[in-house]
Amino acid sequence: MEITQYFFSTWDVKEVLRYSSSKNSKAKKIRQIEIIDMQNLDRYRYEPKLKVAIKCFLIFLANPLVTFFKMFFNMLQFAYDNLKYNFECTLILAQLKTTKSQDVFQKIILNRIQLFKDLLEDVAFIIRAPIFALALQFASVFGIIFPYDGKKMISSIEKSWHGDFTYKNDFRHMFEDKSQLSELVSEAFKNRNVTFYLSLCFQPIGNLKDQNIIRYLDA
């Protein structure tokens, strides 16, 4: 594959008719204009190139601050995991009076293994944040000049940054009800499946080969 094919795609604007979910009698039909990456047929929300370029510029400005807060959150996560597993270990040790020592020591070993695993993950996220942030800065500049190709590059970098969690794991999708803020914080610390996409609107929304696609036409 030529280097230009890696950085540049052929783009086409299509009018896509699709079902809102899986193809069934209750699903609504949705018609919208989308931008298509003709290399892999990924579908993106359509926006004029100028608007995409402006968003790339805003990402360039906001990315350093967002990276700082992401690293700060991961440091809090590191501290939380330390407290959580050490507190659990204390509770397990307290069971020595009423539980077989063999069962207690098995629980302690599992606790230590999980602690090591989670702390290693926390450290990895802290270390890799500046690397992905730097890549995102370059992609943002690239997107100002080549909007759609930059959009694709930024979406790919952010997805890798978040461990391949999709935009559907973004807290704005998972917790649309603002009253669920406490649940959001709890979920973010406990289950680690809540993300924050700086370029949420840049993420692919599907593929022309998806089963819910009815047809598509040149816009």
C-alpha positions as CSV (number, residue, x, y, z in Angstrom):
1,M,0.0,0.0,0.0
2,E,1.4,3.4,-0.9
3,I,2.0,5.9,1.8
4,T,-0.6,8.3,0.3
5,Q,-3.3,5.6,0.5
6,Y,-2.7,5.4,4.3
7,F,-3.2,9.1,4.9
8,F,-5.7,9.9,2.1
9,S,-9.0,8.3,1.3
10,T,-11.5,8.9,-1.5
11,W,-14.6,10.5,-0.1
12,D,-18.2,10.6,-1.5
13,V,-21.3,12.2,-0.2
14,K,-24.3,9.8,-0.1
15,E,-28.0,10.0,0.8
16,V,-28.4,6.9,3.1
17,L,-31.7,5.3,3.9
18,R,-31.5,3.0,6.9
19,Y,-33.5,1.5,9.7
20,S,-33.0,3.0,13.1
21,S,-31.9,-0.3,14.5
22,S,-31.9,-3.9,13.3
23,K,-34.2,-4.6,10.3
24,N,-37.6,-5.3,11.7
25,S,-41.2,-4.1,11.4
26,K,-41.0,-1.7,14.4
27,A,-37.8,0.0,13.3
28,K,-38.1,3.5,11.9
29,K,-36.7,4.5,8.5
30,I,-34.1,7.3,8.7
31,R,-32.9,9.2,5.7
32,Q,-29.8,11.4,6.0
33,I,-26.8,12.8,4.1
34,E,-23.5,11.1,5.1
35,I,-19.9,11.2,4.0
36,I,-18.5,7.9,3.0
37,D,-14.9,6.6,3.1
38,M,-14.8,4.7,-0.2
39,Q,-11.7,2.7,1.0
40,N,-13.6,0.8,3.6
41,L,-17.2,2.1,3.2
42,D,-17.3,3.6,6.7
43,R,-20.0,6.1,7.2
44,Y,-19.4,9.5,8.9
45,R,-21.8,12.4,9.8
46,Y,-21.8,14.8,6.9
47,E,-20.4,18.3,7.7
48,P,-18.9,20.8,5.2
49,K,-15.2,20.8,5.0
50,L,-14.9,24.3,6.5
51,K,-16.8,23.2,9.6
52,V,-14.6,20.1,10.0
53,A,-11.5,22.2,9.6
54,I,-12.7,24.6,12.3
55,K,-13.4,21.7,14.6
56,C,-9.9,20.4,14.0
57,F,-8.5,23.8,15.0
58,L,-10.6,23.7,18.2
59,I,-9.4,20.2,19.0
60,F,-5.8,21.4,18.5
61,L,-6.5,24.1,21.2
62,A,-8.5,22.0,23.6
63,N,-6.4,18.8,23.4
64,P,-3.6,19.8,25.9
65,L,-6.1,20.7,28.6
66,V,-8.2,17.6,28.0
67,T,-5.1,15.5,28.2
68,F,-4.1,17.0,31.5
69,F,-7.6,16.2,33.0
70,K,-7.4,12.6,31.6
71,M,-4.0,12.1,33.2
72,F,-5.3,13.6,36.4
73,F,-8.3,11.2,36.4
74,N,-6.0,8.2,35.8
75,M,-4.0,9.3,38.8
76,L,-7.2,9.5,40.9
77,Q,-8.0,6.0,39.5
78,F,-4.6,4.8,40.7
79,A,-5.2,6.1,44.2
80,Y,-8.8,4.7,44.2
81,D,-7.7,1.2,43.2
82,N,-5.0,1.2,45.9
83,L,-7.5,2.2,48.6
84,K,-10.2,-0.2,47.3
85,Y,-8.1,-3.3,47.1
86,N,-6.2,-2.7,50.3
87,F,-9.4,-2.1,52.1
88,E,-10.9,-5.3,50.7
89,C,-7.7,-7.1,51.7
90,T,-8.1,-5.9,55.3
91,L,-11.7,-7.2,55.4
92,I,-10.5,-10.5,54.0
93,L,-7.9,-10.8,56.7
94,A,-10.5,-10.1,59.3
95,Q,-12.2,-13.4,58.2
96,L,-9.4,-15.4,59.6
97,K,-11.3,-15.8,62.8
98,T,-14.3,-17.5,61.2
99,T,-13.0,-18.8,57.8
100,K,-10.4,-21.5,56.9
101,S,-7.0,-19.9,56.4
102,Q,-6.6,-21.6,53.0
103,D,-9.8,-19.9,51.7
104,V,-8.7,-16.5,53.1
105,F,-5.2,-16.8,51.5
106,Q,-6.8,-17.7,48.2
107,K,-8.9,-14.5,48.3
108,I,-5.9,-12.5,49.3
109,I,-3.9,-13.8,46.3
110,L,-6.8,-13.0,43.9
111,N,-7.0,-9.6,45.5
112,R,-3.3,-8.9,45.0
113,I,-3.4,-10.1,41.4
114,Q,-6.4,-7.9,40.5
115,L,-4.7,-4.9,42.3
116,F,-1.5,-5.4,40.2
117,K,-3.5,-5.7,37.0
118,D,-5.6,-2.6,37.6
119,L,-2.6,-0.5,38.8
120,L,-0.6,-1.6,35.7
121,E,-3.5,-0.5,33.5
122,D,-3.7,2.9,35.3
123,V,0.0,3.5,34.9
124,A,-0.2,2.5,31.2
125,F,-3.0,5.1,30.6
126,I,-1.0,7.8,32.3
127,I,2.2,7.1,30.3
128,R,0.5,6.7,26.9
129,A,-1.7,9.8,27.3
130,P,1.0,12.3,26.2
131,I,1.9,10.1,23.2
132,F,-1.6,9.9,21.9
133,A,-2.1,13.6,22.7
134,L,0.9,14.5,20.5
135,A,-0.4,12.3,17.7
136,L,-3.8,14.0,18.0
137,Q,-2.1,17.5,17.8
138,F,-0.4,16.5,14.5
139,A,-3.7,15.0,13.2
140,S,-5.6,18.2,14.1
141,V,-3.2,20.3,12.0
142,F,-3.5,17.7,9.2
143,G,-7.3,18.0,9.5
144,I,-7.2,21.8,9.1
145,I,-5.6,21.3,5.7
146,F,-7.3,18.1,4.7
147,P,-10.6,18.1,6.7
148,Y,-12.1,14.7,5.9
149,D,-8.8,12.8,6.0
150,G,-7.9,14.5,9.3
151,K,-11.4,13.6,10.6
152,K,-10.7,10.0,9.9
153,M,-7.2,10.1,11.4
154,I,-8.4,11.9,14.6
155,S,-11.2,9.3,15.1
156,S,-8.8,6.4,14.7
157,I,-6.3,7.9,17.2
158,E,-9.0,8.6,19.8
159,K,-10.4,5.1,19.5
160,S,-7.0,3.6,20.0
161,W,-6.4,5.9,23.0
162,H,-9.6,4.6,24.6
163,G,-8.7,1.0,24.2
164,D,-11.0,0.5,21.3
165,F,-14.1,1.5,23.2
166,T,-16.4,3.1,20.7
167,Y,-18.2,6.4,20.8
168,K,-21.2,4.6,22.4
169,N,-19.1,4.3,25.6
170,D,-18.8,8.1,25.8
171,F,-20.5,9.4,28.9
172,R,-22.7,11.7,26.8
173,H,-24.3,8.6,25.3
174,M,-24.4,6.4,28.4
175,F,-25.7,9.1,30.7
176,E,-27.9,11.5,28.8
177,D,-29.8,12.1,32.0
178,K,-27.8,14.7,34.0
179,S,-29.4,13.4,37.2
180,Q,-27.2,10.2,36.7
181,L,-24.0,12.1,37.3
182,S,-23.2,10.2,40.5
183,E,-23.8,6.9,38.7
184,L,-21.4,8.1,35.9
185,V,-18.6,8.8,38.4
186,S,-19.2,5.4,40.1
187,E,-19.2,3.6,36.8
188,A,-16.1,5.4,35.6
189,F,-14.1,4.3,38.6
190,K,-15.5,0.8,39.1
191,N,-16.0,-0.6,35.6
192,R,-13.7,1.5,33.5
193,N,-16.0,1.4,30.5
194,V,-16.9,5.1,30.4
195,T,-14.9,7.2,28.1
196,F,-14.7,10.8,26.9
197,Y,-14.2,11.5,23.2
198,L,-13.0,15.0,22.4
199,S,-14.0,14.4,18.8
200,L,-17.3,12.5,19.4
201,C,-18.9,13.8,16.2
202,F,-15.8,12.6,14.1
203,Q,-16.4,8.9,14.9
204,P,-17.7,6.5,12.3
205,I,-21.5,5.9,12.7
206,G,-21.5,2.7,10.7
207,N,-20.7,1.1,7.4
208,L,-22.6,0.8,4.1
209,K,-22.5,-3.0,4.6
210,D,-24.4,-2.8,7.8
211,Q,-27.6,-4.9,7.8
212,N,-29.8,-1.9,8.6
213,I,-28.9,-0.1,5.4
214,I,-31.8,-0.1,2.9
215,R,-30.1,1.8,0.1
216,Y,-27.9,4.7,-0.7
217,L,-27.7,7.2,-3.5
218,D,-25.4,10.0,-4.7
219,A,-26.4,13.2,-2.8
